[in-house]
Amino acid sequence: MGGFATSRPASIGLCAFLSFLNLFAFLLAVGAERRRSTGKVVPDEYDDRSYCLYDTDASTVYGVSALFVLLLQQAIVTAATRCLCFGPALSSRSCAVAAFVLSWTTFLIAEACLIGGSARNAKHTKYLGYYMKHDLVSCATLRKGVFAAAAAMMLINLVASLVYYWSYSKAATGGFMKHQNEVGVGMTDYGLDKGVSGP
């Protein structure tokens, strides 16, 4: 009974908080995609060379912020479900396992996109200009869609995480209720038998 006693029903408040964190990270990723740094070729006023002048580095800030918010959300899910490894023994948890795998897969993909996109964007905007030959016609920028891919993975991660947490909690508390009912029925039968056999 010790294993079942540690299980708790799913918390709607926790689900709402997880949704808030994930959607907040999603908005940050969308902001990072929209604010990707762009560069323009600027001629140097002192010689015949030209260089790339990049605008704001807001995309990197948004991307890094989204990374940590999503990391916090995943850590809370993992703590609430004990990573599916250290919780109570579940009689049927195939749905929870499938959602667990999907949740971590989408989480890792999203984090990789955020890290790669933020680092690449910061590399372009770290310096005001990169001097090259006078015939420079374009500036290197972060490829479009990196942060967008992270945002898409976040939405899938949100659904998978909620299904994972809810399925885990339902299976755990369901086993507890079944065990309690069996004990209650057994004690009732024992009391009835005892009453019949008495004087």
Secondary structure, DSSP 8 states (H G I E B T S, - for coil): -HHHHT-----HHHHHHHHHHHHHHHHHHHHHHHT---EEEEE-SSSS-EEEEE---HHHHHHHHHHHHHHHHHHHHHHHHGGGTSS---S--HHHHHHHHHHHHHHHHHHHHHHHHHHHHHHHHSSS--EE-TT--------TTHHHHHHHHHHHHHHHHHHHHHHHHHHHHHHHHHHHHHHHHHHHHHHHHHHHH--
